[in-house]
């Protein structure tokens, strides 16, 4: 590829072997050999012209510049083939810059890789919570608002709240529900430090909201102002909510959305279906709650 210096949006997969640096050298060599074999098999059907592969030492970063779905299917293949190999992976659609290194080899840098690496770092349920809210027009005029807080691991919606006001209180209630869901899943207090990520909206940067996170033992993370990629996970969920739940003709609606109670009824039904029954492609056509449960069971085995 001769397009050095070009910036484009593509799918990126970032992988590493967990705790690789702590292993003896002989074991590192064995792990990397197994990793390279799994990676080669997963990329076998992706033409060389449609991907750029970087060896990161303890893993790899791959930019898929052809079909964006190549990243998804390759990541699923690696996940299914890894077996006992402790591979972590993150997938992101974002901007990357193509550059040639000193040896004339193509290299990739940019937020597309950085976010994929950050997502990889939250490879278990309950580690990264993502939040956003959206507006819904009311039949009689005006708007209502719905806030979500979900787990980035499988997309499980842990908290939601509808409101007629955009004041901070309704996003606080959504994070309160999410924190309670994490405690139920853990069977007790939150003993780790989850990260809550949102955009830079005033509701999420207010002192009251920051205090809510602190009381729940959750660390804040705020996206860059004006960066649409930084909260892409939340934007995806909001898009699904609008297209599946609140649009005209939605199976979750039985008439116009006239009052807050109408929106709450629609949202409750959609969230229950989304968590327990909606088949998610990146999860291997499993619903989010099932993916969460399987992961927790595998950690306890």
Secondary structure, 3 states (H helix, E strand, C coil): CCCCCCEEEEEEEEEEECCHHHCCHHHHHHHHHHHHHHHHHHCCCCCHHHEEEEECCCEEEEEECCCCHHHHHHHHHHHHHCCCCCEEEEEEEEEEEEEECCCCCEEEECHHHHHHHHHHCCCCCCCEEEEEEEEEECCCCCEEEEEEEEECCCCCEEEEEEECCCCCHHHHHHHHHHHHHHHHHHCCCCCCCCEEEECCCHHHHCHHHHHHHHHCCCEEEECCCCCCCCCHHHHHHHHHHHHHHHCCCCCCCCCCCCCHHHHHHHHHHHHHHHHHCCCEHHHCCECHHHHHHHHHHHHHC
